[in-house]
Amino acid sequence: MDAAWHSLMDVGELFQTIPPVHWAKKQLQPYAKYVQVLAQPALTSLSLAYAAARLAMRSGMAAVGGATSTVFGDD
């Protein structure tokens, strides 16, 4: 597994040494940092919404389980 990871990283480093790719990376790096900063609140909100949806689903399933246990008497 380590050998596969290192060979993949070697290919990535080799790709970044190509002059046009290196130039583009150098030019776009400041913009990428701004995008990261601007996207962070949206990603945090998405994560919180996902956690709330999971909690709602689990609560709903527990309520259904409790209701069926009460109705059918599966104590």
C-alpha positions in Angstrom: 0.0 0.0 0.0 2.8 2.4 0.8 4.5 1.7 -2.5 1.3 2.5 -4.4 0.9 5.7 -2.4 4.5 6.8 -3.1 4.2 6.0 -6.8 1.1 8.1 -6.9 2.8 10.9 -5.1 5.8 10.7 -7.5 3.4 11.0 -10.5 1.8 14.1 -8.9 5.1 15.7 -8.2 6.3 14.9 -11.8 3.1 16.5 -13.1 3.7 19.6 -11.1 7.2 20.1 -12.5 5.8 20.6 -16.0 6.3 24.4 -16.7 2.8 25.3 -17.6 1.3 23.4 -14.7 3.8 24.9 -12.3 3.1 28.4 -13.6 -0.7 27.9 -13.3 -0.4 26.6 -9.8 1.7 29.5 -8.8 -0.7 32.0 -10.4 -3.9 30.4 -8.9 -2.6 29.7 -5.4 -3.8 33.0 -3.9 -7.2 32.6 -5.4 -7.5 29.1 -4.1 -6.8 30.4 -0.6 -9.6 33.0 -0.9 -12.0 30.3 -2.2 -11.1 28.1 0.8 -11.8 31.0 3.2 -15.1 31.9 1.5 -16.3 28.3 1.3 -15.6 27.4 4.9 -18.9 28.8 6.3 -20.8 27.0 3.6 -19.1 23.7 4.4 -19.7 24.1 8.1 -23.3 24.8 7.5 -23.6 21.8 5.2 -22.0 19.6 7.9 -24.4 20.9 10.6 -27.4 20.4 8.3 -26.2 16.8 7.6 -25.8 16.1 11.4 -29.3 17.5 12.1 -30.8 15.4 9.3 -29.1 12.3 10.7 -30.4 13.1 14.2 -33.9 13.6 12.9 -33.8 10.3 11.1 -32.5 8.5 14.2 -35.1 10.1 16.4 -37.9 9.2 13.9 -36.8 5.6 13.8 -36.7 5.4 17.6 -40.2 6.9 17.7 -41.5 4.4 15.2 -39.8 1.6 17.1 -41.3 2.8 20.4 -44.7 3.1 18.9 -44.7 -0.4 17.3 -43.4 -1.8 20.6 -46.3 -0.2 22.4 -48.9 -1.3 19.9 -47.7 -4.8 19.5 -46.5 -5.3 23.1 -43.0 -6.5 22.2 -41.5 -5.8 25.6 
